[in-house]
Amino acid sequence: MPAPAAKGDDLIKETTTRDFMRDVIEASRQVPVLVDFWAEWCGPCKQLTPVIEKVVRNAKGKVRLVKMNIDHHPEVAGQLGIRSIPAVIAFKNGQPLDGFMGAVPESQIQSFIERVAGPVGPSDAETLLAEAEAALAAGDLQGAADLFAAVREMEPDNLAGLAGLVRTLVAAKEFDEARALIATVPAAKQSDPAVAAARAQLELAEQSAKLGDSLELEARLASDANDHDARFNLALILNAHDKREAAVDHLVEIVRRKRDWNEEAARKQLLQFFDAWGPKDEMTLYGRRRLSSVLFA
């Protein structure tokens, strides 16, 4: 029978040398306990604290976190041979099982917890993100906006939630609001993939909104297949209406007919599409295959 999960108010606590046996050794017979050895003067410890606490809470009781200040309580750290902090040791069934040192990334802490406690389901924020993406894909813009906003309320620094809200505003043609929201992202995080993709979608939407009627462009192409300007603009409009395969095909056709047209504008536009769609999107993969078949024929 699996061990009972820890209650929410028991997930994170401070301990002392006197209470270590109760808080760690005995408690680890129920669920794995991570012991974070830290000190007030330790800069990396302060970097690790919010990250490891977030991951432990997201694990929803699969592990506990016990924090021990080695300046106030040096004995246990000394017995375990800990000479550098932050250091995190996982205890299970009363015994040290695994550990790591330093202010490691969130993904590494997540992997560490799954090694000692088994697979951890999606966090509440991840669940909301999935629901928000589904709502956006279904065209429920208000529902998507509410869900992405809930993610941001739960985790104010969640860039996926912010980027999703930007994409929702773009779909609603609220371009000014979308641009203002992206501007709130710190400069150091503007290159985050989710933020970059949302920004690319905004730029594409603003660009296509100025292009006019697709029927006129189609008529121009019918009379002159080498009207690359008409084909290029038509590709942008098709992408804005989620006809992405046709948009790719038109841009690839420009590359096939005259690769250096307008300083390789068609190839560069395809790359912007790929940035907006993401590297694993099926249309990104399709577009890269089509482009490669022309460039390296």
C-alpha positions in Angstrom: 0.0 0.0 0.0 1.4 3.4 -0.9 2.5 5.7 1.9 0.0 8.5 2.8 0.7 11.8 1.2 1.8 14.7 3.5 -0.8 17.3 4.3 -0.4 20.7 2.7 0.5 22.4 6.0 3.2 19.8 6.7 5.1 20.0 3.4 7.7 22.5 4.4 9.2 23.2 7.9 12.3 24.2 9.8 14.0 21.7 12.1 16.6 21.6 14.8 19.2 19.0 15.9 16.8 17.9 18.7 13.9 17.4 16.3 15.8 15.9 13.4 15.0 12.4 14.4 11.2 13.2 14.4 11.1 15.6 11.5 13.3 13.6 9.1 14.2 10.1 10.1 10.8 9.0 11.4 8.9 11.2 8.9 10.8 9.6 6.0 9.2 6.2 6.8 5.9 7.7 5.6 7.1 9.8 2.6 10.6 10.9 1.4 11.9 13.9 3.1 14.3 16.4 1.5 16.6 18.1 3.9 17.9 21.5 2.8 21.0 22.6 4.6 21.4 26.3 4.4 22.6 29.5 6.1 21.7 33.2 6.2 24.9 34.3 4.6 24.7 31.9 1.6 23.6 33.6 -1.6 22.9 30.4 -3.6 20.8 29.2 -0.7 18.5 32.2 -1.2 18.3 31.4 -4.9 17.4 27.8 -4.3 14.8 28.4 -1.6 11.8 29.6 -3.7 12.5 27.1 -6.5 12.7 24.0 -4.3 9.7 25.1 -2.2 7.7 25.6 -5.4 8.6 22.1 -6.8 7.8 20.5 -3.4 4.4 22.1 -3.2 3.7 21.1 -6.8 4.5 17.5 -5.8 1.3 17.6 -3.7 2.5 15.6 -0.8 4.8 13.1 -2.5 7.7 14.6 -0.5 8.3 16.9 2.4 10.9 19.6 2.7 12.8 20.1 6.0 15.1 23.1 6.2 18.1 23.1 8.6 20.2 26.2 9.3 23.8 24.9 9.7 24.9 27.9 11.7 22.4 27.3 14.4 22.5 23.5 14.1 25.8 22.3 12.6 25.9 18.8 14.1 23.9 16.9 11.5 25.6 18.5 8.6 28.9 17.7 10.1 28.0 14.1 10.7 26.9 13.8 7.0 30.1 15.3 5.8 28.5 18.4 4.2 31.1 21.0 3.5 29.4 23.2 1.0 25.9 24.7 0.9 23.2 24.7 -0.3 23.1 20.9 0.0 19.9 18.8 -0.3 19.8 15.3 1.0 16.8 13.0 0.4 15.9 10.6 3.3 13.6 7.5 2.7 12.8 4.8 5.2 15.1 6.5 7.7 18.2 6.5 5.5 19.9 9.1 3.3 19.1 8.1 -0.3 20.3 10.7 -2.7 21.3 14.4 -2.8 22.6 17.4 -4.8 24.5 20.6 -4.1 24.1 24.1 -5.4 21.2 26.2 -6.7 20.2 23.9 -9.5 17.4 24.6 -12.0 13.8 23.8 -11.3 13.8 21.0 -13.9 16.7 19.3 -12.1 14.9 19.5 -8.8 11.8 18.0 -10.4 13.8 15.1 -11.8 15.5 14.6 -8.4 12.1 14.4 -6.6 10.8 11.9 -9.2 13.9 9.7 -8.6 13.2 9.5 -4.9 9.4 9.6 -4.8 8.3 8.3 -8.2 6.4 10.2 -11.0 4.7 13.4 -9.9 1.6 14.5 -11.7 1.1 18.0 -13.3 0.9 20.9 -10.9 -2.2 23.0 -10.5 -0.7 25.7 -12.8 0.2 23.1 -15.4 -3.4 21.7 -15.3 -4.8 25.2 -15.8 -2.4 25.9 -18.7 -3.5 22.8 -20.5 -7.2 23.8 -20.0 -6.4 27.3 -21.2 -4.6 26.0 -24.4 -7.6 23.8 -25.1 -10.0 26.7 -24.7 -7.9 28.9 -27.0 -7.7 26.1 -29.6 -11.5 25.8 -29.4 -12.0 29.5 -30.0 -13.2 30.2 -26.4 -11.2 33.4 -26.0 -12.9 34.5 -22.8 -12.5 31.1 -21.2 -8.8 31.0 -22.3 -8.2 34.5 -21.0 -9.7 33.7 -17.6 -7.6 30.5 -17.3 -4.3 32.1 -18.3 -5.1 34.9 -15.9 -5.6 32.3 -13.1 -2.2 30.8 -13.9 -0.6 34.3 -13.6 -2.4 34.8 -10.3 -1.2 31.5 -9.0 2.4 32.0 -10.3 3.0 35.6 -11.2 6.4 34.7 -12.8 4.9 32.0 -15.0 5.9 33.1 -18.5 3.8 30.4 -20.2 0.7 31.9 -18.6 1.7 35.4 -19.7 2.5 34.3 -23.3 -0.8 32.4 -23.5 -2.7 35.5 -22.5 -0.8 37.5 -25.1 -1.8 34.9 -27.8 -5.4 35.2 -26.6 -5.3 38.9 -27.0 -3.9 38.6 -30.4 -6.7 36.2 -31.4 -9.1 38.8 -30.1 -7.3 41.4 -32.2 -6.5 43.4 -29.0 -3.0 44.2 -30.3 -2.3 47.2 -28.1 -3.1 45.2 -25.0 -1.0 42.3 -26.2 2.0 44.5 -26.8 1.7 46.3 -23.5 1.6 42.9 -21.7 4.8 41.7 -23.5 6.5 44.9 -22.5 6.1 43.9 -18.8 8.4 40.9 -19.3 11.9 41.8 -17.9 14.6 42.3 -20.6 16.5 39.2 -19.4 13.5 37.0 -20.1 12.3 38.5 -23.4 14.1 35.6 -25.2 12.1 32.9 -23.4 10.7 30.6 -26.1 7.1 31.1 -25.0 7.5 34.9 -24.9 9.3 34.9 -28.2 6.6 32.8 -29.9 3.8 35.1 -28.6 5.7 38.2 -29.8 6.2 36.6 -33.2 2.4 35.8 -33.4 1.6 39.4 -32.5 3.9 40.8 -35.1 2.5 38.5 -37.8 -1.1 39.4 -36.8 -0.4 43.1 -36.9 1.3 42.7 -40.3 -1.5 40.7 -41.9 -4.2 43.0 -40.6 -2.8 45.7 -43.0 -2.8 43.6 -46.1 -6.4 43.8 -47.3 -8.5 41.4 -49.4 -7.1 37.9 -50.2 -9.4 37.7 -53.3 -7.6 40.6 -55.0 -4.2 38.9 -54.3 -5.5 35.6 -55.6 -6.7 37.3 -58.8 -3.2 38.9 -59.3 -1.6 35.5 -58.9 -4.0 33.9 -61.4 -2.8 36.4 -64.0 0.8 36.4 -63.1 2.3 33.4 -61.1 5.5 35.4 -60.7 3.8 38.2 -58.7 5.8 37.4 -55.7 4.6 40.4 -53.7 1.0 39.2 -54.1 2.0 35.6 -53.2 3.9 36.8 -50.1 1.0 39.0 -48.8 -1.4 36.2 -49.5 0.7 33.8 -47.4 0.5 36.2 -44.5 -3.3 36.5 -44.7 -3.6 32.7 -45.0 -1.5 32.2 -41.8 -3.7 34.8 -40.0 -6.7 32.7 -40.9 -5.0 29.5 -39.6 -4.5 28.1 -43.2 -0.9 27.5 -42.3 -0.1 24.8 -44.8 -1.2 26.9 -47.7 0.8 29.8 -46.3 3.9 27.6 -46.2 3.4 26.4 -49.7 3.1 29.9 -51.1 6.3 31.1 -49.4 8.2 27.9 -50.5 7.0 28.6 -54.0 8.5 32.0 -53.9 11.8 30.5 -52.7 11.6 27.9 -55.5 11.0 30.5 -58.2 13.3 33.3 -57.0 15.1 32.6 -53.8 16.7 36.1 -53.5 13.5 38.0 -54.1 13.3 41.0 -51.8 16.5 40.0 -50.0 15.2 36.4 -49.3 12.0 37.8 -47.7 10.1 34.5 -48.3 12.7 32.4 -46.5 12.9 34.9 -43.6 9.2 34.9 -43.3 9.1 31.2 -43.0 11.6 31.4 -40.2 9.3 33.9 -38.4 6.4 31.5 -38.9 8.5 28.7 -37.3 9.4 31.0 -34.3 5.7 31.8 -33.8 4.5 28.2 -34.1 7.3 26.6 -32.0 9.9 24.0 -33.0 7.8 21.0 -32.5 4.6 22.2 -34.2 3.5 19.9 -37.1 3.4 22.9 -39.5 6.9 24.0 -38.4 8.2 20.5 -39.2 6.3 20.4 -42.5 7.6 23.9 -43.4 11.2 22.9 -42.7 10.9 19.8 -44.8 9.4 21.8 -47.7 12.0 24.5 -47.4 14.9 22.0 -47.3 13.6 20.2 -50.3 13.8 23.4 -52.3 17.1 24.8 -50.9 19.0 21.5 -51.3 17.4 20.1 -54.4 
